[in-house]
Every structure is written in structure tokens, then in C-alpha cells.
Amino acid sequence: MQAPKAQQDKAVDKKKYRPSQQTLSATFTAITAFYRYLMDEDITPGNPAQLAKKDCRHLLADSQVNEVKRLSEEQWQFLLDTASEMANGNSNYERNLFLVAILKTLFLRISELSERES
């Protein structure tokens, strides 16, 4: 049985719908955990997902290039200038200026400056 002509005419861009490396890894992790459960319950004698994962050409480390999201120099300068103006106008914003400056100069992430419970 063939698909309707309207469906045949639409070419699917396979690259557009390619799962990310993280998605593939998470999927294999879930399948492996499921098979481990089946083995513990003596439902299946082995875990074929482990073998498939070793031979899978799609699970190559760093096989996809991820775009790094960073502020440009112009954006950083605008942010720093704005924080400076706000701190000059109101001392309540001095902490904001400090945070923006330390993020830029020490190349930190926000999570590295955020408060954490001990």
C-alpha cells in the first residue's frame, strides 16, 4: 500500500528532525535502565541495548557542533555602561554593577555566583 500522493510530494528534511546528542544519550540510558529492570526480574537474559550502544554510529562523542551562546563585545559594553549609569544614579544598583563586571572579567557563569544551600 502506497502513501497518498500529497504525502509523497512533501520531502522531509531529515537533518531538520535529527535528535541531539543529549537526546540520543538519554534515550539509550532509559532503554538500558529498562532492560536492567527486565534482567533483574528474570524476564530477559541480556541487555541488547548495551551492545547496540557500543556499535551505534550516531552516539559518537562530540559528533555535533553546538553553537556557543555568548554576548558580543558590543552587548557586554552596553550592559556594563547601563549598569554603571544605574549605579551612579542609585547606590542600590552597585551590586548589579559588581556582578556584571565580575561575570565579564572572570568569565563566570551565573550559577557560579548564585547562592546555594549548604
N, C-alpha and C positions, 0 to 999 in steps of 0.2 A: 504494500500500500504506500502510495507516494503522498508527500505533504502537499497541501494546496499550493497553487501557483503563486499566490500572494506571499506565502512564506518562503518559497524558493527564490523569489526575486530579491528578497531582503538578505543582503550579505551581512553576516555577523562579524564584527571586528573582534577577533579573538584576543588581541592584545588589550583591548579596552576592558575586557572582563577577566583578565588574568588575576588570580589571587596573589596577595603579597606574600613575602617570605614568612612573615609572622603568622598569617592565616594558615599557611601550609603546615608550619611547625605546630601550631595549636591544634589543628585537625589531627595530625599524627599523634600528638600527645593524648588527645581524647580517645582515639581508637586504640592506642596501646594500653591505656588505663582500662578500657572496656574489656579488651582481651585478657588482661591480667586478672580482672574480676572473674571472667569466664573460666580461666585456668584454676583459680582458687576454688571455684565451685565445682570443679571437675566436669565441666560441660564441654570443654575443648582441650585437646592435648598440647597445643602450642600456640604461639603468637605469630601469625604470618605478617602482622603489621611491622614487627621489628625487622624482618627480612626485607620487606618492601621499602622500609625507610632507608636501609643501607644502600639499596640499589637505585633509589629514586633520583633521577637526574634533575628533578625540579627542586630538590632540597639541598642545593649547593650553598654553602656559606657565602654570604656577600654576593649572591648572584644578581641581585637587583640594586641599582643605584638609587638611593633615596635622596631627594632634594633637601638640603640643609636649609632650615628656615632661620634666617638671621636678619637683624636690622642692618640697613646700609649705613655708611658713614654719615650720610645726609640725615637719615632718620635719627641716628644716635645724637647728632649735633642739635637737631630740633628738640628732641626730648630733653637733653641737658640744658639747652637755653631756656626752655619753658620751665623746667624745674628750678633753675637759677632765678628767673623772674619771679616765680611764685614764692620762693624762699626769701628774696629781697623784700617782697611786699608783705609777707606774713611769716613770722618765725615758726609758726606751726608746720610749715612746709619744708623746714630744714632737714628733717629726717628723710623726706622724699628725695631731696637733692642728694643726700648722702647715699641712699640706696641706689639711685640711678648711677651715680659716679662709681660706686664700688662694683656694681654689676659690669660696667664697661671696662674699668681698669684691671679688675682681677679675673675677668672672663668667667664670672659665676653664673649659675642658673638660679632662678627664683627659689627653687626647692632647697638650695644650699644656704639660703638666708632666712628661710621661714622658720617659725617657732615649731619645735617638736616636743611632744610629751616624753618625759624620761621613762 
